Amino acid sequence: MPQSDSPDVRLTLGGPGPHHGQPVYARGPQLDAARAVCILLHGRGASAEDILQLTDPLRVDDIAYVAPQAAELTWYPNRFLAPLASNEPWLGSALGNVDDLVAQVQRLGISADRIAIGGFSQGACLALEYVARHPRRYGGAIGWSGGLIGPPGTPWNIDGSLAGTPVFLGCSDIDMHIPAERVRESARVLAAAGADVTTVLYPGMGHTINADEIAHARRLLAAVVV
């Protein structure tokens, strides 16, 4: 799979706020030759190039992988369980810039049902929150160690249908950052909005991505290009 050590000059984050103008990195086929696109969102303190390393074990042909870079290596400053206002304007900027990136990919001829959005940790939370706030049929959503964003008791009233979007949620059952109950709650909310959700909680695992989670994601992505 071709690799890139520089941003894809055709894509940039043009939405509002702190993440405006950040670069977008890419691997795989050129966007105009790809059958699908997977947007990968990195975790706190990591980078777009870090999460693009996952494209090697994922090994799905005909998918272009794109990864935006967060300003200061973080999508929002506080925990995903903190009051929403405490993460602004960073969270709103992150969501707006993911939306801008999705729109750019669509303008290049890739429909939403051939766009998968995934991430790890903070990036997973952002990916899941994005699809919940912008419901439609996506190619898929992948949450490696993540959940919907908001403090306990947040009412996620999804205004629309995810229309069978396949979603994979994988996390440790004792993750120090992501409570298992939030993963279960996120699965329930997304399923109620019409997503086809697979959830796996791994006993005793650390805050990481294991081979089984990669296998689940690979199967999800392979189905997008069938």
N, C-alpha and C positions, 0 to 999 in steps of 0.2 A: 504494500500500500504506500503510495507516495506520501512523503512527510513534508511539512512546511515549518520552517523556523522563523517565519515572518508573517505579518498579518495579510489576510486576503484583502487586497486593495479595493475590491468591489463592495465590501461590507464594512460598516462602522456603526457604532451606537449613536443614533441621531435623535434619541428621545431626550427628555428634559433631565435636569438635575445633575448630581455629582458624577454620574457615569457617562454623561454626554461626551461623545467624541472618542471614547475608549476603543481600542482596536479589537478586531475579531480575527482569530486564527483559524486555520482550516487544514484538514487532512482528507485524503481520499481523492475520488475523481473530481474534476471540475464541476461546478454547480450546474452548468448548462449540459453536462453529460450524465449527471447523476439521476437515478430513478427515485431517490428519496434523500432527505436531509435529516440528520440527527443533531440537534442543538444540545451541547453539553455545558453545564454550569458548574464551575469549580467551587470548592469550599473556602471557608475563611482562612486567610493566610496562604492560600495556594494560588495557582495561576492558571490561565487558559492552557498554556503549554503542558502543565502538570496533568490536567484531566484528559488532554488529548492522548496521553500515554495509554489510556484505556482502549484506544482504537486497535492496538495490536492484539490483545486477547479477544476483543469482540469479533474481529475477523468477519465482517459482513461486507461482501462486494456490492458495488453499485450504490453505496450510500456515501454521501459527502458529509463529513463531520465538521461542524463549526463550533467554535468556543469563544464567546466574548470574554473580555478581560474586565473585571471589576476595578473601579478606582480604589487605590490603596489596599488592594487584595481583599476587600470585603464588600459584600453586597449591602449589608446593613450593620450598624454598630453593636446592637445588643442581642440577647438571646431571642430565638424565634418565639419563645413563650412570653416575652415581655409585652407590655401594652403596645399596641400598634403605633400610637403617636410617638413613642420613645425611639422608634426606628426610622422616623421620617426626618428629612426628606429622602433618605437613602433608599428605603424600601420602595416608595413610590417611583423613584428614579429607576431602580432595578427592574420593576415590573413594566414600566413604560418603555424601557430600552429593550427588554425581551420582546415586547409587542412590536416595537419598531423593527427588530431583527426578523421576526416572523413575517412581517409585511414585506421586507426586502426579499426574503427567500421566495415568497409567493409571487412577487413581481418578476422573478427569474423563471417562473413557470412551474414551481413545485406547489401543489395544492396542499391544504392543511392535513388531509388524510394521508399524506406522504411525508409529513413532518413529525418526528418524534422529539420530545423534549425531556431531558433527564439531567441528573446532577447528583453530587455527593454532598452530604451534610448540609451546610448552609445553601449550597447550590440545589440540593434535592428539595429543600423546603421552598426555595424560590420557584423551582420548576412546577411543583405540585400546586402552589398558590396561584401561579400564572394560569394553569389550565382550569382551575376552579373559578377564577375570575373571568376567564374568556372561554366559556364552554362551547364546544363544537366537536366534530369528529376529527381527532388527531390520529396520526399513525401510531402513536403510543406515548406513554409517559413513564419515566423510570425514576424512582426515588430510592437511591441507595442511602440509607440512614437519614431519613427526613420525614417531615410531616407538614400538614397545613399550618400556616403561621397565625399566631394569636394567643392571648392568654387563656387559661382555663375558663371555660364557659363561653368562648367565642361562638356565636351562631353563624355558621357558614351556610347562607341561603343562596345556593347556586341558581342564578337566573338563566336557565337554559339547560340543554342536554349535552352530555358528553357522548351520546349516541353510539355506545359500544366501544369507545376508545379503550384499548388494552392498557392496563396500568400494572406495573410491578412495584411492590413495596418490599424492600428487604432491610432488616435491621437486627442488631443484637437485642436480645430480651433484657439486657442489663446495661444498655448504652448510657454512658454518663451524661450525654448531651441530648439524646432523643428518647423521651419516655416511651416505653412500649405501648402504653395506653393511647398516646397521641398517634402512634402509627395505626393502631386499630381504629381509632376514631376517624382518622383521615380516610381509611379504607371504607368505612361505613358511609361517610359523607360523599365520597366520589362514586361509590356504587349506587347510592340513592339518586345521583344525578345521571345515571345511565352508563357509567364506566364498567368495564369488565376487569375486575380487580383481582390480582393474585398477591397475597401477603404471606411472607415468610419471616418469622422471628427466630433467630439462631441462638440456641442456648450458650450463654457464656462468652460470646464473641466480643472482641474489642470494637472500637470505632474505626471500622475498616470495610473493605469490600472483599468478599470471598469468592472462590471459584464458582460456587453454585449461583451466586447473584449474577456473575458475568454470564453464566449459561442461560439463566432466565432472560436476561437482557438481550443476548444474542438471538434467542428464539423469537422474542418480540420484534426485534429489528428485521430478522429474516422474513417474517410474515409481511412486513410493510412493502417489501420489494417483489413479492410473489405476483 
